[in-house]
Amino acid sequence: MDFKTLPNNLHEEVSCSVCMTTFTDPKTLPCLHSFCLHCLETILRTSGRHDIITCPECRRENRVPGSGNLKDLPTNFRINSLLDVLAIKECNTTAVQCGNCDNRSAQSCYCFQCCVFWCNNCIIGHNIIRANKEHRVLALTDFKEGDFENVLKRPAFCQKKHHKKDELKFFCKICKTPICNACALTDHEGHAKMLLEEAANERKLQMKSVIESQKKQVQQQKNKITNIDQTCIQIQEHAAGVKRNAQKFAEAVICVIQAKKRKICFEVENQAAESIQRLVTQKSEIENQVQVNESELEQAETLLERSTSAEIV
């Protein structure tokens, strides 16, 4: 984390995503998500399972420590350091708790070796102890940016009972866990060990290798996404081209059909007009013939009615 951006998101960094309040005793699951110990205990208690706890963040199932006690999960020392930074920054508005008498006071000090807050009464007892003569103690109101960075970079201490003042200095290769001097001589006697710094450097190299591999995979996936996007664009462009060609073809066909339609209509109209004209002429001729015939019939009937036999003969 860039220390210069720390004041802007510090509250977010030290807030548990389950209870939505400031962390208390933050523990880290194997999936690397951290939560308050009491939040994890509630989740485990209500899950109906005793050996598996589901991460509320990523929903991954994590195995409970062999002891069955979630207190044995790794402590998130980084969050604890951030909590101390937050307490120092807000000491004027929110008093800090003394690590010795548990009283809360805004007028307190911080010991960089003990990594503990001391009220003005208890710091006197701390300073008169000969073993603490070289300890650096600073009033909270006198903190500068560099001092906050030192708090963030403070060493990690053992979380086992009676070992909490012992710094973690070794890594047990058998148990795969950091340990203090006391743990190395008791619980991890006979186990293969190495300096914690050396183990961290080895792990850093492993993590860098994994990170580089993952970066390559991510880049390959991004390249695939880019190729898919380009293919989609090409498909869209091809489809648009086909639609344009289809529209042009349809318009051309329609023009041909309309021209054919006009031609047929013109020819039909001409043929109809010629046929009608012929029929009108034929009709006129027939009508004239009918008039002649009717006139002759009328004359014949008149002759029959009015003429004598001699005239008829």
HELIX and SHEET records of a PDB file:
HELIX    1   1 PHE A    3  THR A    5  5                                   3    
HELIX    2   2 LEU A    6  GLU A   13  1                                   8    
HELIX    3   3 LEU A   37  SER A   47  1                                  11    
HELIX    4   4 LEU A   70  ASP A   72  5                                   3    
HELIX    5   5 PHE A   77  LYS A   89  1                                  13    
HELIX    6   6 CYS A  122  ILE A  128  1                                   7    
HELIX    7   7 ARG A  130  ASN A  132  5                                   3    
HELIX    8   8 LEU A  140  ASP A  142  5                                   3    
HELIX    9   9 GLU A  145  LEU A  152  1                                   8    
HELIX   10  10 ASN A  181  LEU A  185  1                                   5    
HELIX   11  11 LEU A  196  ARG A  306  1                                 111    
HELIX   12  12 SER A  309  ILE A  312  1                                   4    
SHEET    1   A 2 PRO A  26  THR A  28  0                                        
SHEET    2   A 2 SER A  34  CYS A  36 -1                                        
SHEET    1   B 2 ILE A  52  THR A  54  0                                        
SHEET    2   B 2 GLU A  61  ARG A  63 -1                                        
SHEET    1   C 2 VAL A  96  GLN A  97  0                                        
SHEET    2   C 2 ARG A 104  SER A 105 -1                                        
SHEET    1   D 3 VAL A 116  CYS A 119  0                                        
SHEET    2   D 3 SER A 108  CYS A 111 -1                                        
SHEET    3   D 3 VAL A 137  ALA A 139 -1                                        
SHEET    1   E 3 THR A 177  ILE A 179  0                                        
SHEET    2   E 3 PHE A 170  CYS A 172 -1                                        
SHEET    3   E 3 LYS A 193  LEU A 195 -1                                        
END                                                                             
